[in-house]
Amino acid sequence: MTDIIAEVVHGRKIGRALGFPTANMSLEGYKDIERGVYRSSVVIDGTHYRAMSNVGIRPSVGGKELLLETHVIDFSGDLYGRRLVVRLIEKIRDEKRFSSITDLKEQLAKDYHYIRTM
């Protein structure tokens, strides 16, 4: 398990458009973390939440900067500017470039279902 402590910054809002809004965080100081999609957790205001996190550059949507994107399951609210501790619990797959946004959305739904049932 790896904990990442970082401030939530504004992103391109692509996760929201895909149905999985994310808290985006810089990985400055965390360059050795293996890229991929993780089952993760986040504590917000004393409540533990399951989460789905991606460590990578987001090649399917033209990303270039290494980021941590975390979709917090069953949470709705504004996290911009907040410092979060994201615990990466289990890597579930490598980051990859999908041939279409539809393929990406289908894989995200599978990842979400797996994490939600854990």
DSSP file with accessible surface (Angstrom, degrees, kcal/mol):
  #  RESIDUE AA STRUCTURE BP1 BP2  ACC     N-H-->O    O-->H-N    N-H-->O    O-->H-N    TCO  KAPPA ALPHA  PHI   PSI    X-CA   Y-CA   Z-CA
    1    1 A M              0   0  161      0, 0.0     2,-0.4     0, 0.0    88,-0.2   0.000 360.0 360.0 360.0 143.1    0.0    0.0    0.0
    2    2 A T  E     -A   88   0A  63     86,-1.6    86,-3.4     2,-0.0     2,-0.5  -0.996 360.0-148.8-130.4 133.5    1.1    3.5   -0.8
    3    3 A D  E     -A   87   0A  60     -2,-0.4     2,-0.5    84,-0.2    84,-0.2  -0.880   9.5-165.2-101.7 133.9   -0.3    6.8    0.6
    4    4 A I  E     -A   86   0A   0     82,-2.7    82,-2.9    -2,-0.5     2,-0.6  -0.982   0.9-164.8-117.3 126.2   -0.2    9.9   -1.6
    5    5 A I  E     +A   85   0A  74     -2,-0.5     2,-0.3    80,-0.2    80,-0.2  -0.960  30.5 135.7-113.1 118.4   -0.8   13.2    0.0
    6    6 A A  E     -A   84   0A   9     78,-2.0    78,-2.7    -2,-0.6     2,-0.3  -0.988  52.4-100.1-158.5 162.1   -1.6   16.0   -2.4
    7    7 A E  E     -A   83   0A  99     -2,-0.3    19,-0.6    76,-0.2     2,-0.4  -0.680  39.4-115.6 -88.7 139.2   -3.8   19.0   -3.0
    8    8 A V  E     -B   25   0A   3     74,-2.5    73,-2.7    71,-0.4     2,-0.3  -0.602  39.0-173.1 -75.9 126.9   -6.8   18.6   -5.4
    9    9 A V  E     -B   24   0A  57     15,-3.2    15,-0.7    -2,-0.4     2,-0.2  -0.787  31.1 -88.6-118.3 162.8   -6.3   20.8   -8.5
   10   10 A H        -     0   0  127     -2,-0.3     2,-0.1    13,-0.1    13,-0.1  -0.472  47.7-177.1 -70.1 138.9   -8.6   21.7  -11.4
   11   11 A G        -     0   0   28     -2,-0.2    -1,-0.1    11,-0.1    12,-0.0  -0.376  46.4 -79.9-116.8-158.4   -8.3   19.3  -14.4
   12   12 A R        -     0   0  147     -2,-0.1    -2,-0.1     1,-0.0     0, 0.0   0.395  57.1-123.8 -89.7  -0.1   -9.8   19.1  -17.8
   13   13 A K     >  +     0   0   81      9,-0.1     4,-1.4     1,-0.1     5,-0.1   0.731  69.8 133.7  64.7  26.8  -13.1   17.7  -16.4
   14   14 A I  H  >  +     0   0   42      2,-0.2     4,-1.7     1,-0.2     6,-0.2   0.901  66.2  56.3 -73.0 -41.0  -12.8   14.6  -18.7
   15   15 A G  H  4>S+     0   0    8      1,-0.2     5,-2.9     2,-0.2     4,-0.4   0.912 106.0  51.8 -57.4 -41.7  -13.6   12.1  -15.9
   16   16 A R  H >45S+     0   0  138      1,-0.2     3,-1.3     3,-0.2    -1,-0.2   0.921 108.2  51.1 -60.3 -43.4  -16.9   14.0  -15.2
   17   17 A A  H 3<5S+     0   0   81     -4,-1.4    -1,-0.2     1,-0.3    -2,-0.2   0.804 109.0  52.0 -65.9 -26.9  -17.8   13.8  -18.9
   18   18 A L  T 3<5S-     0   0   22     -4,-1.7    -1,-0.3    -3,-0.2    -2,-0.2   0.465 123.8-103.5 -87.1  -2.8  -17.1   10.0  -18.8
   19   19 A G  T < 5S+     0   0   54     -3,-1.3    -3,-0.2    -4,-0.4    -2,-0.1   0.517 101.3  90.9  93.5   5.4  -19.4    9.5  -15.8
   20   20 A F      < -     0   0   30     -5,-2.9    -4,-0.1    -6,-0.2    -3,-0.1  -0.681  63.7-158.8-133.5  78.0  -16.6    9.2  -13.3
   21   21 A P        -     0   0   62      0, 0.0     2,-0.3     0, 0.0    51,-0.3  -0.307  17.4-157.0 -59.0 142.0  -15.7   12.7  -11.9
   22   22 A T        -     0   0   37     49,-0.2     2,-0.6    47,-0.0    49,-0.2  -0.909  23.6-130.3-126.6 151.7  -12.2   12.7  -10.4
   23   23 A A  E     - C   0  70A   8     47,-2.9    47,-2.2    -2,-0.3     2,-0.4  -0.890  35.1-148.5 -90.9 120.8  -10.1   14.6   -7.9
   24   24 A N  E     +BC   9  69A   9    -15,-0.7   -15,-3.2    -2,-0.6     2,-0.4  -0.827  20.0 177.6 -99.8 133.6   -6.9   15.4   -9.8
   25   25 A M  E     -BC   8  68A   0     43,-2.8    43,-2.7    -2,-0.4   -17,-0.1  -0.993  30.1-113.7-138.3 142.9   -3.6   15.6   -7.9
   26   26 A S  E     - C   0  67A  44    -19,-0.6    41,-0.2    -2,-0.4   -19,-0.1  -0.419  14.1-150.2 -69.3 145.5    0.0   16.3   -8.9
   27   27 A L    >   +     0   0    0     39,-0.8     3,-2.9    -2,-0.1     6,-0.1   0.101  42.3 147.8-103.6  22.9    2.4   13.4   -8.3
   28   28 A E  T 3  S+     0   0  154      1,-0.3    -2,-0.0     2,-0.1    39,-0.0  -0.357  74.5  19.6 -58.6 126.6    5.3   15.7   -7.7
   29   29 A G  T 3  S+     0   0   72     -2,-0.1    -1,-0.3     1,-0.0     3,-0.1   0.395 113.5  78.1  91.4  -3.2    7.6   13.8   -5.3
   30   30 A Y    X   +     0   0   64     -3,-2.9     3,-1.4     1,-0.1    -2,-0.1  -0.177  47.2 134.4-127.8  40.3    5.9   10.5   -6.1
   31   31 A K  T 3   +     0   0  126      1,-0.3    -1,-0.1    35,-0.0    -3,-0.1   0.697  63.2  65.3 -68.7 -17.0    7.6    9.6   -9.4
   32   32 A D  T 3  S+     0   0  165     -3,-0.1     2,-0.3     2,-0.1    -1,-0.3   0.441  71.4 114.5 -90.0   3.4    8.4    6.0   -8.5
   33   33 A I  S <  S-     0   0   27     -3,-1.4     2,-0.2    -6,-0.1    -3,-0.0  -0.576  74.2-113.6 -77.6 132.0    4.7    4.9   -8.3
   34   34 A E        -     0   0  122     -2,-0.3    21,-0.1     1,-0.1    -1,-0.1  -0.420  32.1-113.6 -67.0 132.7    3.9    2.3  -10.9
   35   35 A R        +     0   0  120     -2,-0.2     2,-0.3    19,-0.1    21,-0.2  -0.364  66.8  85.7 -64.3 145.2    1.4    3.6  -13.5
   36   36 A G  E    S-D   55   0A   0     19,-2.2    19,-2.9    58,-0.2     2,-0.4  -0.920  76.8 -60.9 153.8-176.1   -2.0    1.9  -13.6
   37   37 A V  E     -DE  54  93A   4     56,-2.6    55,-3.1    -2,-0.3    56,-1.4  -0.870  51.9-167.2-103.3 134.3   -5.5    1.8  -12.1
   38   38 A Y  E     -DE  53  91A  22     15,-3.3    15,-2.5    -2,-0.4     2,-0.5  -0.926  29.5-126.5-126.0 145.5   -5.8    1.1   -8.4
   39   39 A R  E     +DE  52  90A  60     51,-3.1    50,-2.5    -2,-0.4    51,-1.8  -0.767  54.5 163.1 -77.4 128.8   -8.4    0.1   -5.9
   40   40 A S  E     -DE  51  88A   2     11,-2.7    11,-2.5    -2,-0.5     2,-0.3  -0.810  31.9-137.2-142.1 179.9   -7.9    2.9   -3.4
   41   41 A S  E     -DE  50  87A  29     46,-1.6    46,-2.7    -2,-0.3     2,-0.3  -0.977   9.3-166.0-145.0 156.4   -9.4    4.7   -0.4
   42   42 A V  E     -DE  49  86A   1      7,-2.2     7,-2.9    -2,-0.3     2,-0.5  -0.994  14.0-143.5-141.6 142.2   -9.8    8.3    0.8
   43   43 A V  E     +D   48   0A  65     42,-0.8     2,-0.5    -2,-0.3    42,-0.4  -0.953  21.8 179.4-107.5 122.9  -10.8    9.8    4.1
   44   44 A I  E >  S-D   47   0A   2      3,-2.6     3,-2.1    -2,-0.5    40,-0.1  -0.989  71.2 -19.3-125.8 120.6  -12.8   13.0    3.7
   45   45 A D  T 3  S-     0   0  126     -2,-0.5    -1,-0.1     1,-0.3     3,-0.1   0.876 128.9 -50.7  50.8  41.9  -14.0   14.8    6.9
   46   46 A G  T 3  S+     0   0   64      1,-0.2     2,-0.5    -3,-0.0    -1,-0.3   0.417 114.5 115.6  81.9  -1.8  -13.5   11.7    8.9
   47   47 A T  E <   -D   44   0A  69     -3,-2.1    -3,-2.6     2,-0.0     2,-0.4  -0.882  60.5-136.1-105.0 132.1  -15.5    9.4    6.6
   48   48 A H  E     -D   43   0A 144     -2,-0.5     2,-0.4    -5,-0.2    -5,-0.2  -0.716  24.5-172.8 -85.2 132.7  -13.7    6.5    4.7
   49   49 A Y  E     -D   42   0A  52     -7,-2.9    -7,-2.2    -2,-0.4     2,-0.2  -0.966  23.8-125.2-125.3 142.0  -14.6    6.2    1.1
   50   50 A R  E     -D   41   0A  99     -2,-0.4    23,-2.2    23,-0.3     2,-0.3  -0.531  39.3-174.8 -73.8 152.9  -13.8    3.5   -1.5
   51   51 A A  E     -DF  40  72A   0    -11,-2.5   -11,-2.7    21,-0.2     2,-0.5  -0.967  29.9-136.6-150.5 161.3  -12.2    5.0   -4.6
   52   52 A M  E     -DF  39  71A  12     19,-2.3    19,-3.3    -2,-0.3     2,-0.4  -0.995  31.8-172.2-120.5 121.3  -10.9    4.2   -8.0
   53   53 A S  E     -DF  38  70A   1    -15,-2.5   -15,-3.3    -2,-0.5     2,-0.5  -0.922  15.7-158.3-122.6 146.1   -7.5    5.8   -8.9
   54   54 A N  E     -DF  37  69A  25     15,-2.8    15,-2.4    -2,-0.4     2,-0.6  -0.986   1.6-165.8-120.7 128.8   -5.4    6.2  -12.0
   55   55 A V  E     +DF  36  68A   0    -19,-2.9   -19,-2.2    -2,-0.5     2,-0.3  -0.970  53.5  62.7-109.1 114.3   -1.7    6.9  -11.8
   56   56 A G  E    S- F   0  67A   0     11,-2.3    11,-2.7    -2,-0.6     8,-0.1  -0.997  91.1 -71.5 166.2-163.5   -0.6    8.0  -15.3
   57   57 A I        -     0   0   37     -2,-0.3     8,-0.2     9,-0.2     4,-0.1   0.440  58.3-121.6-107.2  -4.2   -0.7   10.3  -18.2
   58   58 A R    > > -     0   0   31      9,-0.1     5,-2.3     4,-0.1     3,-1.6   0.975  34.1-176.4  63.7  60.8   -4.2    9.4  -19.6
   59   59 A P  G > 5S+     0   0   35      0, 0.0     3,-1.1     0, 0.0    38,-0.2   0.776  74.1  64.4 -64.8 -24.3   -3.0    8.4  -23.1
   60   60 A S  G 3 5S+     0   0   20     36,-0.4    -2,-0.1     1,-0.2    37,-0.1   0.692 109.9  38.1 -72.4 -18.5   -6.6    7.8  -24.3
   61   61 A V  G < 5S-     0   0   29     -3,-1.6    -1,-0.2    -4,-0.1    -3,-0.0   0.082 122.4 -97.1-120.5  21.2   -7.5   11.5  -23.9
   62   62 A G  T < 5 +     0   0   49     -3,-1.1    -4,-0.1     1,-0.2    -2,-0.1   0.697  65.9 162.9  76.5  20.4   -4.2   13.0  -25.1
   63   63 A G      < +     0   0    7     -5,-2.3    -1,-0.2     1,-0.1    -6,-0.1  -0.338  18.5 171.6 -71.1 154.2   -2.7   13.5  -21.6
   64   64 A K        +     0   0  177     -8,-0.1     2,-0.3     1,-0.1    -1,-0.1   0.537  52.0  82.8-131.9 -26.6    1.0   14.2  -21.2
   65   65 A E  S    S-     0   0  117     -8,-0.2     2,-0.4    -7,-0.1    -9,-0.1  -0.669  81.4-115.8 -90.4 136.8    1.5   15.1  -17.5
   66   66 A L        +     0   0   35     -2,-0.3   -39,-0.8   -11,-0.1     2,-0.3  -0.574  50.9 162.7 -70.1 122.1    1.8   12.4  -14.8
   67   67 A L  E     -CF  26  56A  16    -11,-2.7   -11,-2.3    -2,-0.4     2,-0.5  -0.933  41.9-127.0-137.2 162.6   -1.2   12.7  -12.5
   68   68 A L  E     -CF  25  55A   0    -43,-2.7   -43,-2.8    -2,-0.3     2,-0.5  -0.971  27.4-173.0-107.8 123.0   -3.2   10.9   -9.9
   69   69 A E  E     -CF  24  54A  32    -15,-2.4   -15,-2.8    -2,-0.5     2,-0.5  -0.988   3.3-171.1-116.3 128.1   -6.9   10.9  -10.7
   70   70 A T  E     -CF  23  53A   1    -47,-2.2   -47,-2.9    -2,-0.5     2,-0.7  -0.975  15.5-159.0-128.3 121.4   -9.2    9.6   -8.0
   71   71 A H  E     - F   0  52A  22    -19,-3.3   -19,-2.3    -2,-0.5     2,-0.7  -0.887  19.1-148.0 -93.4 115.0  -13.0    8.9   -8.4
   72   72 A V  E >   - F   0  51A  10     -2,-0.7     3,-1.2   -51,-0.3   -21,-0.2  -0.789  16.3-131.5 -89.6 115.4  -14.4    8.8   -4.8
   73   73 A I  T 3  S+     0   0    2    -23,-2.2   -23,-0.3    -2,-0.7     3,-0.1  -0.468  83.3   3.6 -72.7 134.0  -17.3    6.3   -4.7
   74   74 A D  T 3  S+     0   0  105      1,-0.2     2,-0.4    -2,-0.2    -1,-0.3   0.749 102.6 119.9  63.8  29.2  -20.5    7.6   -3.1
   75   75 A F    <   +     0   0   50     -3,-1.2     2,-0.4     2,-0.1    -1,-0.2  -0.974  36.1 179.0-123.5 138.0  -19.1   11.1   -2.6
   76   76 A S        +     0   0  120     -2,-0.4     2,-0.3    -3,-0.1    -3,-0.0  -0.987  37.3  83.5-135.2 123.9  -20.5   14.3   -3.9
   77   77 A G  S    S-     0   0   52     -2,-0.4     2,-0.6     0, 0.0    -2,-0.1  -0.920  76.2 -67.6 163.9 173.9  -18.9   17.6   -3.1
   78   78 A D        +     0   0  113     -2,-0.3    -2,-0.1     1,-0.1     0, 0.0  -0.797  39.3 167.0 -93.5 120.1  -16.2   20.1   -3.9
   79   79 A L    >   +     0   0   16     -2,-0.6     3,-2.3   -70,-0.1   -71,-0.4   0.401  28.3 134.5-110.5  -0.6  -12.7   18.9   -3.2
   80   80 A Y  T 3  S+     0   0   64      1,-0.3   -71,-0.2   -73,-0.1     3,-0.1  -0.228  78.5   9.4 -56.5 132.0  -10.8   21.6   -5.0
   81   81 A G  T 3  S+     0   0   43    -73,-2.7    -1,-0.3     1,-0.3     2,-0.2   0.325  99.5 125.1  82.2  -6.8   -7.9   23.0   -3.0
   82   82 A R    <   -     0   0   83     -3,-2.3   -74,-2.5   -75,-0.1     2,-0.6  -0.579  61.6-126.6 -86.1 148.1   -8.3   20.3   -0.3
   83   83 A R  E     -A    7   0A 170    -76,-0.2     2,-0.3    -2,-0.2   -76,-0.2  -0.833  33.8-172.2 -92.8 122.5   -5.4   18.1    0.7
   84   84 A L  E     -A    6   0A   4    -78,-2.7   -78,-2.0    -2,-0.6     2,-0.6  -0.852  24.6-140.8-116.3 153.1   -6.3   14.5    0.5
   85   85 A V  E     -A    5   0A  66    -42,-0.4   -42,-0.8    -2,-0.3     2,-0.6  -0.968  22.4-169.0-108.8 112.7   -4.6   11.3    1.5
   86   86 A V  E     -AE   4  42A   0    -82,-2.9   -82,-2.7    -2,-0.6     2,-0.7  -0.928   7.3-154.5-104.0 121.7   -5.2    8.7   -1.2
   87   87 A R  E     -AE   3  41A 103    -46,-2.7   -46,-1.6    -2,-0.6     2,-0.7  -0.879   5.7-148.8 -99.2 115.4   -4.2    5.1   -0.2
   88   88 A L  E     +AE   2  40A   6    -86,-3.4   -86,-1.6    -2,-0.7   -48,-0.2  -0.769  25.1 170.3 -82.0 113.5   -3.4    2.9   -3.2
   89   89 A I  E     +     0   0A  53    -50,-2.5     2,-0.3    -2,-0.7   -49,-0.2   0.884  58.2   3.3 -95.2 -46.6   -4.5   -0.5   -2.0
   90   90 A E  E     - E   0  39A  61    -51,-1.8   -51,-3.1   -89,-0.0     2,-0.5  -0.973  61.6-131.8-150.1 125.7   -4.3   -2.8   -5.0
   91   91 A K  E     - E   0  38A  56     -2,-0.3   -53,-0.3   -53,-0.2     3,-0.1  -0.680  24.4-179.5 -75.4 126.5   -3.3   -2.3   -8.6
   92   92 A I  E     -     0   0A  44    -55,-3.1     2,-0.3    -2,-0.5   -54,-0.2   0.675  59.9 -13.3-104.7 -19.7   -6.0   -3.8  -10.8
   93   93 A R  E    S- E   0  37A  43    -56,-1.4   -56,-2.6     3,-0.0    -1,-0.4  -0.968  70.4 -93.2-169.7 162.9   -4.6   -3.2  -14.2
   94   94 A D        -     0   0  104     -2,-0.3   -58,-0.2   -58,-0.2     2,-0.2  -0.463  47.3-101.6 -75.8 154.1   -2.0   -1.3  -16.2
   95   95 A E        +     0   0   33    -60,-0.2     2,-0.3   -40,-0.2    -1,-0.1  -0.550  52.7 174.4 -70.1 140.7   -2.7    2.1  -17.7
   96   96 A K        -     0   0  117     -2,-0.2     2,-0.6    -3,-0.0   -36,-0.4  -0.978  36.5-108.6-147.1 161.4   -3.3    1.7  -21.5
   97   97 A R        -     0   0  172     -2,-0.3     2,-0.3   -38,-0.2    -2,-0.0  -0.825  34.5-149.2 -91.7 123.4   -4.4    3.6  -24.5
   98   98 A F        -     0   0   16     -2,-0.6     3,-0.0     1,-0.1     6,-0.0  -0.669  15.2-131.1 -92.2 150.3   -7.9    2.7  -25.6
   99   99 A S  S    S+     0   0  111     -2,-0.3     2,-0.3     1,-0.1    -1,-0.1   0.684  87.9  14.2 -75.5 -17.1   -8.9    2.8  -29.3
  100  100 A S  S  > S-     0   0   44      1,-0.1     4,-2.0     0, 0.0     5,-0.1  -0.988  71.9-116.7-152.3 160.3  -12.1    4.8  -28.5
  101  101 A I  H  > S+     0   0   78     -2,-0.3     4,-2.9     1,-0.2     5,-0.2   0.869 116.9  58.5 -64.9 -33.9  -13.8    6.7  -25.7
  102  102 A T  H  > S+     0   0   87      1,-0.2     4,-2.4     2,-0.2    -1,-0.2   0.928 105.9  47.8 -60.8 -44.8  -16.5    4.0  -25.8
  103  103 A D  H  > S+     0   0   59      2,-0.2     4,-2.2     1,-0.2    -1,-0.2   0.899 111.9  50.5 -62.7 -40.5  -13.9    1.4  -25.0
  104  104 A L  H  X S+     0   0   20     -4,-2.0     4,-2.7     2,-0.2    -2,-0.2   0.942 110.3  48.8 -62.5 -47.2  -12.5    3.5  -22.2
  105  105 A K  H  X S+     0   0   95     -4,-2.9     4,-2.2     1,-0.2    -2,-0.2   0.903 110.3  51.8 -60.8 -40.1  -15.9    4.1  -20.7
  106  106 A E  H  X S+     0   0  106     -4,-2.4     4,-1.8     1,-0.2    -1,-0.2   0.913 111.7  46.2 -63.3 -42.1  -16.7    0.3  -20.8
  107  107 A Q  H  X S+     0   0   47     -4,-2.2     4,-2.8     2,-0.2    -2,-0.2   0.908 110.3  53.1 -68.1 -40.4  -13.4   -0.5  -19.0
  108  108 A L  H  X S+     0   0   26     -4,-2.7     4,-2.9     1,-0.2    -1,-0.2   0.903 107.8  51.9 -59.8 -40.0  -14.0    2.2  -16.4
  109  109 A A  H  X S+     0   0   47     -4,-2.2     4,-2.5     2,-0.2    -1,-0.2   0.906 110.8  47.6 -63.6 -39.8  -17.4    0.7  -15.7
  110  110 A K  H  X S+     0   0  132     -4,-1.8     4,-2.3     2,-0.2    -2,-0.2   0.920 112.9  48.2 -65.5 -44.9  -15.8   -2.8  -15.2
  111  111 A D  H  X S+     0   0    8     -4,-2.8     4,-2.6     2,-0.2     5,-0.2   0.933 112.4  49.6 -59.8 -45.6  -13.1   -1.3  -13.0
  112  112 A Y  H  X S+     0   0   61     -4,-2.9     4,-3.0     1,-0.2     5,-0.2   0.922 110.1  49.9 -60.5 -46.3  -15.7    0.5  -10.9
  113  113 A H  H  X S+     0   0  126     -4,-2.5     4,-1.6     1,-0.2    -1,-0.2   0.922 111.3  49.3 -60.7 -43.8  -17.9   -2.6  -10.6
  114  114 A Y  H  < S+     0   0   81     -4,-2.3     4,-0.5     1,-0.2     3,-0.3   0.952 115.2  43.1 -60.2 -48.7  -14.8   -4.6   -9.4
  115  115 A I  H >< S+     0   0    1     -4,-2.6     3,-1.2     1,-0.2    -2,-0.2   0.910 111.0  55.1 -66.2 -40.5  -13.9   -1.9   -6.8
  116  116 A R  H 3< S+     0   0   82     -4,-3.0    -1,-0.2     1,-0.3    -2,-0.2   0.825 108.2  49.1 -63.8 -29.5  -17.4   -1.4   -5.6
  117  117 A T  T 3<        0   0   88     -4,-1.6    -1,-0.3    -3,-0.3    -2,-0.2   0.500 360.0 360.0 -90.4  -3.1  -17.9   -5.1   -4.9
  118  118 A M    <         0   0  100     -3,-1.2    -3,-0.0    -4,-0.5    -4,-0.0  -0.495 360.0 360.0 -81.1 360.0  -14.6   -5.4   -2.9
